[in-house]
Amino acid sequence: MRLSMRVRRLAGDDGNAPIEFLVTGVILLVPLVYLGIALASIQGGSLAVEGAAREAARVYVAAATDAGGRASADRAVTVALADRRLARRDGDLILSCEGAAAADCLAAGTRVTATIRTEVELPFVPPVFGLQKVARVPVAATATAPVFRLGGAP
């Protein structure tokens, strides 16, 4: 008789609910936390690229010369991306002009468009099997600034 009582006691579910809750909670919580961190990283990179494009267009139209404007825009993009720890690559900044005098980008009435494209690395991706090369999300932003009627910087 005592053996059957022990078997019933071992076969019961008494006391297992907290353990099941913890295991299930951890299995569901870890991916949700990672998703939140990854989305925050992507959003931060997106905001950094948007700010970099806006500042690149602004400093370019405020420059006195085309070469000085391109150099200033390049520095503005470098600072904005470095602030968010995003890597700079060749060709991630594209400046284009449109308007009445598109040949001279700093002529009055011209609109200058700055386009920036880069990639945001997902956090906590180990460098095995080449995963760090695939775990990147491309982000891009475009900003346009007009050259005022009186021209660029004095």
C-alpha positions in Angstrom: 0.0 0.0 0.0 2.8 2.4 0.8 4.3 1.8 -2.6 1.2 2.9 -4.5 1.0 6.1 -2.4 4.6 6.9 -3.4 3.9 6.2 -7.0 0.9 8.5 -6.9 2.9 11.2 -5.2 5.7 11.0 -7.8 3.2 11.0 -10.7 1.4 14.2 -9.5 2.0 17.7 -10.8 2.2 19.3 -7.5 5.0 21.9 -7.4 5.9 21.9 -11.1 4.1 25.0 -12.1 6.8 27.5 -11.0 9.5 25.5 -12.8 7.4 25.3 -16.0 6.7 29.0 -15.8 10.4 29.9 -15.4 11.5 27.7 -18.2 8.8 28.9 -20.6 9.3 32.5 -19.5 13.1 32.4 -20.2 12.5 30.7 -23.6 10.1 33.5 -24.6 11.8 36.4 -22.8 15.3 36.0 -24.3 14.2 36.4 -28.0 11.9 39.3 -27.1 14.7 41.1 -25.3 17.1 40.6 -28.2 14.4 41.8 -30.6 14.1 45.0 -28.6 17.8 45.6 -28.5 18.1 44.9 -32.3 15.3 47.2 -33.1 16.7 49.9 -30.9 20.1 49.6 -32.7 18.5 49.8 -36.1 16.4 52.8 -35.1 19.5 54.5 -33.7 21.4 53.9 -36.9 18.5 55.2 -39.0 18.3 58.4 -36.9 22.1 58.9 -37.3 21.9 58.5 -41.1 19.0 60.9 -41.3 20.8 63.5 -39.2 24.0 63.0 -41.3 22.1 63.6 -44.5 20.4 66.7 -43.2 23.6 68.2 -41.9 25.6 67.3 -45.1 23.0 69.1 -47.2 23.0 72.1 -44.9 26.8 72.6 -44.7 27.2 72.1 -48.4 24.8 74.9 -49.3 26.5 77.2 -46.8 29.9 76.7 -48.3 31.7 79.3 -50.6 33.1 76.7 -53.1 32.1 73.3 -54.3 35.3 71.7 -53.0 34.9 73.3 -49.6 31.2 72.3 -49.5 32.0 68.7 -50.3 34.8 68.6 -47.7 32.4 70.1 -45.1 29.6 67.7 -46.0 32.1 64.8 -45.7 33.2 65.9 -42.3 29.6 66.3 -41.1 28.7 62.8 -42.2 31.8 61.4 -40.5 31.0 63.1 -37.2 27.3 62.1 -37.3 28.0 58.5 -38.1 30.9 58.2 -35.6 28.6 59.6 -32.9 26.5 56.4 -33.3 29.6 54.2 -33.9 28.7 53.5 -37.5 31.6 52.8 -39.9 32.2 55.2 -42.8 32.8 53.7 -46.3 33.7 55.1 -49.6 30.7 56.1 -51.6 28.2 56.3 -48.7 27.7 60.0 -49.3 26.2 61.2 -52.7 25.6 64.9 -53.3 23.5 65.9 -56.3 22.1 69.2 -57.6 18.9 70.1 -59.3 17.5 73.4 -60.4 18.0 76.2 -62.9 21.8 76.1 -62.8 22.5 72.4 -62.0 26.0 72.8 -63.5 26.9 75.1 -60.6 25.6 73.5 -57.4 26.0 76.6 -55.4 24.1 78.9 -57.7 21.0 80.6 -56.3 17.9 78.6 -56.6 19.6 75.2 -56.9 18.5 72.4 -54.6 21.2 70.1 -53.2 20.3 66.6 -52.2 22.5 64.5 -49.9 21.9 60.8 -49.9 23.6 58.5 -47.3 23.6 54.7 -47.4 25.2 52.5 -44.8 24.7 49.3 -42.8 23.8 48.8 -39.2 25.3 45.7 -37.6 23.0 43.7 -35.4 24.3 43.4 -31.8 25.7 40.2 -30.2 26.2 38.4 -33.5 29.3 36.1 -33.1 31.9 36.1 -35.8 31.4 32.4 -36.7 30.4 31.0 -40.1 30.4 34.5 -41.5 27.3 35.6 -39.6 28.6 39.1 -38.9 28.6 39.8 -42.7 25.0 38.7 -43.1 23.7 40.3 -39.8 23.6 43.8 -41.2 20.6 46.0 -42.0 20.9 48.6 -44.7 19.7 52.1 -43.8 19.5 55.1 -46.1 18.4 58.7 -45.8 18.0 61.6 -48.2 17.8 65.3 -47.4 17.5 68.3 -49.6 18.5 71.9 -48.9 18.0 74.9 -51.1 20.7 77.4 -52.0 19.2 80.8 -51.1 18.6 83.6 -53.6 21.7 85.5 -52.4 24.0 82.4 -52.9 26.0 80.4 -50.5 28.2 81.6 -47.6 29.6 85.1 -47.8 
